[in-house]
Amino acid sequence: MNLKSGSIDKFEQFSQFSSLKEFNTHFEMWLAIHKHDFSKGELLGLKRLVRFAAKIPGVCNAKIGTILKAIHEEYKNNGISRSTFKRMIIKAKELGLITAIETERKNGSQSSNLYVFLRFPVSEPPKQEIMNHPKETSNLSKTKKQEINKRQEEPSVLDHTFVSDRVPQPFVQLVNYFFSEAKTIEEYWHMTKIAAYRNNLENEMENVLDIAIQSFKQLIRKLKLTSKVSKPIAYFYGILDQKLTEFYYRRLDEMVWDDE
């Protein structure tokens, strides 16, 4: 049975975010990694969808026509097509960025979809879904279950030699000294790329790498001096983001002095 359409306030229960700020932060993290998976037009539609999902953070039930009209008006009739918007929705769903739920009017006819943005997975347990989706594992065959159990029993921890080539070796060697698992090292670099994007420094990765190394060393110093760091990767991100912000504005100041 589909949801009944109605005021956006009716769908507050579907929001996965405690505030608009938290929603924006998670969306920026999604965008830092998957921005290039969308065309310019699709990205335009996605960002407009985000703006329509501001009243109830991460939830939008606006009609596609309404969203497209807003884009056309803002860009003086140089908007995007309905097909471009729908392609964006398909990509966003495949990436795990959003989920779309059909709604229907009181007479049973189909209404606009409810778009629900999902949290970015940052080394934290996923928030329990409110939608009552059937559990996919409930209908698995006995053979399939055995295959899954076998895979779970096999060792799955890879060391630093399996880290992606996209992670700079100086960073790998430093983090490996304290966290040897490949997945963990990649997560720290993943957060570095997000912080770089947030501070408009994604094209200056050499400088970002130096600052990331400094930030990681500061994290280790904190861990050695006190055990009161519940989420080391979040602490690292906080240090790095602050340092990159300072670097960005220092660079702006230097540019101003050069112009004078």
C-alpha positions as CSV (number, residue, x, y, z in Angstrom):
1,M,0.0,0.0,0.0
2,N,1.4,3.4,-1.0
3,L,1.6,6.4,1.3
4,K,-1.2,9.0,1.1
5,S,-0.1,12.3,-0.2
6,G,-0.3,15.4,2.0
7,S,1.5,18.3,3.6
8,I,5.3,17.9,3.9
9,D,4.8,18.1,7.7
10,K,3.0,14.8,7.5
11,F,6.3,13.1,6.5
12,E,8.5,14.4,9.3
13,Q,8.9,10.9,10.6
14,F,10.9,9.9,7.5
15,S,13.7,12.4,8.1
16,Q,17.1,10.8,9.1
17,F,18.6,14.1,10.3
18,S,18.2,16.1,13.5
19,S,18.8,19.4,11.9
20,L,19.3,21.2,8.5
21,K,23.0,21.6,9.3
22,E,23.4,17.9,9.8
23,F,21.6,17.2,6.5
24,N,23.8,19.6,4.6
25,T,26.9,18.1,6.1
26,H,25.9,14.6,5.1
27,F,25.0,15.8,1.6
28,E,28.3,17.5,1.2
29,M,30.1,14.3,2.1
30,W,28.0,12.4,-0.5
31,L,28.9,15.1,-3.1
32,A,32.6,15.0,-2.3
33,I,32.8,11.4,-3.4
34,H,30.1,11.2,-6.1
35,K,29.9,14.6,-7.7
36,H,31.5,13.3,-10.9
37,D,28.9,10.6,-11.2
38,F,26.4,13.2,-12.3
39,S,26.3,15.3,-15.4
40,K,26.0,19.1,-15.0
41,G,22.3,19.0,-15.6
42,E,21.7,16.1,-13.2
43,L,23.8,17.9,-10.6
44,L,21.7,21.0,-11.0
45,G,18.5,18.9,-10.4
46,L,20.0,17.2,-7.4
47,K,21.0,20.4,-5.7
48,R,17.6,21.9,-6.4
49,L,16.0,18.8,-4.9
50,V,18.1,19.3,-1.8
51,R,16.8,22.9,-1.5
52,F,13.2,21.5,-1.6
53,A,14.2,19.1,1.2
54,A,15.1,21.9,3.7
55,K,11.8,22.4,5.6
56,I,11.9,18.8,6.9
57,P,15.7,18.1,6.6
58,G,16.3,15.5,4.0
59,V,12.6,15.0,2.9
60,C,10.9,16.3,-0.2
61,N,7.5,15.6,-1.7
62,A,7.5,18.4,-4.4
63,K,6.3,17.5,-7.9
64,I,8.9,17.1,-10.6
65,G,7.2,19.9,-12.5
66,T,7.5,22.3,-9.6
67,I,11.2,21.5,-9.2
68,L,11.9,22.0,-12.9
69,K,9.9,25.2,-13.0
70,A,12.0,26.6,-10.1
71,I,15.2,25.7,-12.0
72,H,14.0,27.3,-15.2
73,E,13.0,30.5,-13.4
74,E,16.4,30.7,-11.7
75,Y,18.4,30.1,-14.8
76,K,16.2,32.2,-17.1
77,N,14.6,29.3,-19.1
78,N,17.9,27.4,-19.3
79,G,16.9,24.7,-17.0
80,I,16.9,20.9,-17.4
81,S,14.5,18.4,-18.9
82,R,12.2,15.9,-17.1
83,S,14.3,13.0,-18.4
84,T,17.5,14.5,-17.0
85,F,15.9,14.9,-13.6
86,K,14.7,11.3,-13.7
87,R,18.1,10.0,-14.7
88,M,19.5,11.9,-11.7
89,I,17.0,10.2,-9.4
90,I,17.9,6.8,-10.7
91,K,21.6,7.4,-10.2
92,A,21.1,8.9,-6.7
93,K,19.0,5.8,-5.7
94,E,21.7,3.4,-7.1
95,L,24.4,5.2,-5.1
96,G,22.3,5.0,-1.9
97,L,22.0,8.7,-1.6
98,I,18.2,8.8,-1.7
99,T,15.1,6.5,-1.6
100,A,11.9,7.3,-3.4
101,I,8.5,6.3,-2.1
102,E,5.3,6.5,-4.2
103,T,2.4,8.4,-2.7
104,E,-1.2,8.4,-3.8
105,R,-4.2,10.7,-3.6
106,K,-7.3,9.9,-1.6
107,N,-8.9,8.5,-4.8
108,G,-6.1,6.1,-5.3
109,S,-4.4,7.9,-8.2
110,Q,-0.6,8.3,-8.1
111,S,0.7,11.5,-6.7
112,S,4.3,12.9,-6.5
113,N,7.0,10.8,-5.0
114,L,8.4,11.3,-1.5
115,Y,12.2,11.7,-1.8
116,V,14.1,10.8,1.4
117,F,17.8,11.5,1.6
118,L,19.9,9.0,3.4
119,R,22.8,9.5,5.8
120,F,26.4,9.2,4.6
121,P,28.0,6.1,6.1
122,V,30.9,7.4,8.1
123,S,32.1,4.5,10.3
124,E,28.9,4.6,12.2
125,P,26.0,2.1,12.5
126,P,23.2,3.0,10.0
127,K,20.2,4.7,11.5
128,Q,17.3,2.2,11.7
129,E,15.0,2.7,8.7
130,I,11.5,3.9,9.4
131,M,10.0,2.4,6.3
132,N,8.9,-1.2,6.7
133,H,10.8,-2.8,3.9
134,P,10.7,-6.6,3.8
135,K,13.9,-8.2,4.9
136,E,15.7,-9.4,1.8
137,T,17.4,-12.3,3.7
138,S,14.1,-13.8,4.8
139,N,13.5,-15.6,1.5
140,L,17.0,-16.7,0.9
141,S,17.4,-20.3,-0.1
142,K,19.3,-22.7,2.2
143,T,22.2,-22.9,-0.3
144,K,22.4,-19.1,-0.5
145,K,22.5,-18.8,3.3
146,Q,25.3,-21.4,3.5
147,E,27.3,-19.4,0.9
148,I,26.9,-16.2,3.0
149,N,27.9,-18.0,6.2
150,K,30.9,-19.4,4.5
151,R,32.0,-15.9,3.3
152,Q,31.5,-14.5,6.8
153,E,33.7,-17.2,8.2
154,E,36.6,-16.5,5.8
155,P,39.1,-13.9,6.9
156,S,38.2,-10.5,5.4
157,V,40.8,-8.2,7.0
158,L,43.3,-6.8,4.5
159,D,46.5,-5.1,5.5
160,H,48.0,-1.8,4.3
161,T,49.5,-3.5,1.2
162,F,45.9,-3.7,-0.2
163,V,45.1,0.0,0.1
164,S,43.9,1.7,-3.1
165,D,46.5,3.3,-5.3
166,R,44.5,6.6,-5.0
167,V,45.7,7.0,-1.4
168,P,49.2,8.7,-1.3
169,Q,51.9,6.4,0.0
170,P,53.2,8.9,2.7
171,F,49.7,8.9,4.2
172,V,49.4,5.1,4.0
173,Q,52.8,4.6,5.7
174,L,51.9,7.0,8.6
175,V,48.4,5.7,9.3
176,N,49.6,2.0,8.9
177,Y,51.9,2.5,11.9
178,F,48.9,2.9,14.1
179,F,46.0,1.3,12.1
180,S,47.1,-1.4,9.7
181,E,43.8,-2.4,8.1
182,A,43.4,-1.2,4.5
183,K,39.8,-0.2,5.0
184,T,40.6,2.0,8.0
185,I,43.4,3.7,6.1
186,E,41.2,4.4,3.2
187,E,38.5,5.8,5.5
188,Y,40.9,8.3,6.9
189,W,41.9,9.4,3.4
190,H,38.2,9.4,2.4
191,M,37.6,12.0,5.2
192,T,40.6,14.0,4.0
193,K,39.1,14.3,0.5
194,I,35.8,15.4,2.0
195,A,37.5,18.1,4.2
196,A,39.4,19.3,1.1
197,Y,36.2,19.6,-0.9
198,R,34.4,21.5,1.9
199,N,37.3,24.0,2.0
200,N,37.6,24.4,-1.8
201,L,41.0,22.8,-1.8
202,E,40.3,19.7,-3.9
203,N,42.8,20.9,-6.5
204,E,45.6,21.4,-4.0
205,M,46.0,17.9,-2.8
206,E,49.8,18.2,-2.2
207,N,49.1,20.9,0.4
208,V,46.1,18.9,1.7
209,L,48.3,15.8,2.1
210,D,50.8,17.7,4.3
211,I,48.1,19.1,6.5
212,A,46.4,15.7,6.7
213,I,49.6,14.2,8.0
214,Q,50.0,17.0,10.6
215,S,46.4,16.4,11.7
216,F,46.8,12.7,12.0
217,K,49.9,13.2,14.1
218,Q,47.9,15.5,16.3
219,L,45.2,12.8,16.6
220,I,47.8,10.2,17.7
221,R,49.2,12.6,20.3
222,K,45.7,13.0,21.7
223,L,45.2,9.3,21.8
224,K,48.5,8.8,23.6
225,L,47.8,11.4,26.2
226,T,44.2,10.5,26.9
227,S,41.8,7.7,26.1
228,K,38.8,10.1,25.9
229,V,38.4,10.0,22.1
230,S,35.3,7.9,21.4
231,K,35.6,8.3,17.5
232,P,39.2,8.9,16.4
233,I,38.2,9.4,12.8
234,A,35.7,12.1,13.7
235,Y,38.3,13.8,15.9
236,F,40.8,13.6,13.0
237,Y,38.3,15.2,10.6
238,G,37.6,18.0,13.1
239,I,41.3,18.8,13.4
240,L,41.9,18.6,9.6
241,D,38.8,20.7,8.7
242,Q,40.0,23.5,11.1
243,K,43.5,23.4,9.7
244,L,42.3,23.5,6.1
245,T,40.0,26.4,6.8
246,E,42.9,28.3,8.3
247,F,45.0,27.5,5.3
248,Y,42.3,28.6,2.9
249,Y,41.9,32.0,4.5
250,R,45.6,32.5,4.9
251,R,45.9,31.8,1.1
252,L,43.2,34.4,0.4
253,D,45.1,37.0,2.6
254,E,48.2,36.4,0.6
255,M,46.4,36.9,-2.7
256,V,45.0,40.2,-1.4
257,W,48.5,41.4,-0.4
258,D,49.9,40.4,-3.8
259,D,47.2,42.4,-5.6
260,E,48.1,45.4,-3.6
